[in-house]
Amino acid sequence: MKFMKQQKKFESREQQQVSETQSQQKTSSREFASVEELLRYDAKQTTVPPGIAQRLGQSLQKEPRPARSWWRRWFR
């Protein structure tokens, strides 16, 4: 009889630990209104590797500057 009581206590503790572990492992899900919102969220969460950031910076420096707008040319 004593053994069965100890076993029940053990099983209840084990069940409690399992349920706590499962609740900690659950990941929160998010819903996004649009694809753009999803991409913005993902971009905030993802770090760009330094090598890629450097190559991107170099590539952007090679791009020609956009032409000045007509009103800036007019008033200059």
Short mmCIF file of the C-alpha atoms (twelve columns), coordinates in Angstrom:
data_MODEL
# 
_entry.id   MODEL 
# 
loop_
_atom_site.group_PDB 
_atom_site.id 
_atom_site.type_symbol 
_atom_site.label_atom_id 
_atom_site.label_alt_id 
_atom_site.label_comp_id 
_atom_site.label_asym_id 
_atom_site.label_seq_id 
_atom_site.Cartn_x 
_atom_site.Cartn_y 
_atom_site.Cartn_z 
_atom_site.pdbx_PDB_model_num 
ATOM 1  C CA . MET A 1  0.000  0.000  0.000   1 
ATOM 2  C CA . LYS A 2  2.819  2.381  0.933   1 
ATOM 3  C CA . PHE A 3  4.555  1.642  -2.366  1 
ATOM 4  C CA . MET A 4  1.426  2.560  -4.367  1 
ATOM 5  C CA . LYS A 5  1.144  5.927  -2.582  1 
ATOM 6  C CA . GLN A 6  4.768  6.720  -3.364  1 
ATOM 7  C CA . GLN A 7  4.264  5.675  -6.972  1 
ATOM 8  C CA . LYS A 8  1.215  7.943  -7.303  1 
ATOM 9  C CA . LYS A 9  3.170  10.865 -5.862  1 
ATOM 10 C CA . PHE A 10 6.004  10.147 -8.259  1 
ATOM 11 C CA . GLU A 11 3.629  9.919  -11.236 1 
ATOM 12 C CA . SER A 12 1.911  13.176 -10.331 1 
ATOM 13 C CA . ARG A 13 5.258  14.977 -9.967  1 
ATOM 14 C CA . GLU A 14 6.434  13.526 -13.245 1 
ATOM 15 C CA . GLN A 15 3.213  14.613 -14.966 1 
ATOM 16 C CA . GLN A 16 3.602  18.107 -13.581 1 
ATOM 17 C CA . GLN A 17 7.193  18.327 -14.826 1 
ATOM 18 C CA . VAL A 18 6.177  17.080 -18.265 1 
ATOM 19 C CA . SER A 19 3.370  19.616 -18.541 1 
ATOM 20 C CA . GLU A 20 5.698  22.432 -17.419 1 
ATOM 21 C CA . THR A 21 8.290  21.374 -19.986 1 
ATOM 22 C CA . GLN A 22 5.698  21.235 -22.748 1 
ATOM 23 C CA . SER A 23 4.368  24.672 -21.904 1 
ATOM 24 C CA . GLN A 24 7.896  26.091 -22.000 1 
ATOM 25 C CA . GLN A 25 8.598  24.458 -25.361 1 
ATOM 26 C CA . LYS A 26 5.525  25.897 -27.061 1 
ATOM 27 C CA . THR A 27 6.468  28.629 -29.460 1 
ATOM 28 C CA . SER A 28 4.252  31.601 -29.866 1 
ATOM 29 C CA . SER A 29 2.647  31.922 -33.258 1 
ATOM 30 C CA . ARG A 30 2.091  35.223 -34.961 1 
ATOM 31 C CA . GLU A 31 -0.301 36.212 -37.660 1 
ATOM 32 C CA . PHE A 32 0.631  38.834 -40.202 1 
ATOM 33 C CA . ALA A 33 -1.752 41.041 -42.119 1 
ATOM 34 C CA . SER A 34 0.411  41.039 -45.226 1 
ATOM 35 C CA . VAL A 35 3.493  39.485 -46.742 1 
ATOM 36 C CA . GLU A 36 5.339  42.780 -46.365 1 
ATOM 37 C CA . GLU A 37 4.694  42.777 -42.630 1 
ATOM 38 C CA . LEU A 38 6.052  39.231 -42.411 1 
ATOM 39 C CA . LEU A 39 9.184  40.213 -44.336 1 
ATOM 40 C CA . ARG A 40 9.758  43.273 -42.122 1 
ATOM 41 C CA . TYR A 41 9.429  41.137 -39.002 1 
ATOM 42 C CA . ASP A 42 11.795 38.535 -40.406 1 
ATOM 43 C CA . ALA A 43 14.342 41.173 -41.422 1 
ATOM 44 C CA . LYS A 44 14.390 42.520 -37.861 1 
ATOM 45 C CA . GLN A 45 15.021 39.031 -36.484 1 
ATOM 46 C CA . THR A 46 17.739 38.053 -38.978 1 
ATOM 47 C CA . THR A 47 21.280 39.382 -38.760 1 
ATOM 48 C CA . VAL A 48 23.187 39.912 -41.985 1 
ATOM 49 C CA . PRO A 49 26.601 38.228 -42.067 1 
ATOM 50 C CA . PRO A 50 29.442 40.803 -42.143 1 
ATOM 51 C CA . GLY A 51 30.819 39.589 -45.480 1 
ATOM 52 C CA . ILE A 52 27.481 40.041 -47.209 1 
ATOM 53 C CA . ALA A 53 26.940 43.450 -45.606 1 
ATOM 54 C CA . GLN A 54 30.337 44.587 -46.852 1 
ATOM 55 C CA . ARG A 55 29.698 43.365 -50.405 1 
ATOM 56 C CA . LEU A 56 26.279 45.018 -50.410 1 
ATOM 57 C CA . GLY A 57 27.797 48.311 -49.266 1 
ATOM 58 C CA . GLN A 58 30.407 48.167 -52.018 1 
ATOM 59 C CA . SER A 59 27.777 47.355 -54.601 1 
ATOM 60 C CA . LEU A 60 25.602 50.278 -53.520 1 
ATOM 61 C CA . GLN A 61 28.547 52.681 -53.760 1 
ATOM 62 C CA . LYS A 62 28.961 51.715 -57.433 1 
ATOM 63 C CA . GLU A 63 25.358 52.588 -58.250 1 
ATOM 64 C CA . PRO A 64 24.886 55.938 -60.018 1 
ATOM 65 C CA . ARG A 65 23.269 58.716 -58.043 1 
ATOM 66 C CA . PRO A 66 19.683 59.474 -58.962 1 
ATOM 67 C CA . ALA A 67 19.172 62.541 -61.145 1 
ATOM 68 C CA . ARG A 68 18.288 65.745 -59.319 1 
ATOM 69 C CA . SER A 69 14.635 66.556 -59.348 1 
ATOM 70 C CA . TRP A 70 13.377 69.237 -61.737 1 
ATOM 71 C CA . TRP A 71 12.451 71.683 -58.981 1 
ATOM 72 C CA . ARG A 72 15.944 71.517 -57.422 1 
ATOM 73 C CA . ARG A 73 17.529 72.215 -60.799 1 
ATOM 74 C CA . TRP A 74 15.092 75.073 -61.374 1 
ATOM 75 C CA . PHE A 75 15.746 76.836 -58.051 1 
ATOM 76 C CA . ARG A 76 19.504 76.337 -57.963 1 
# 
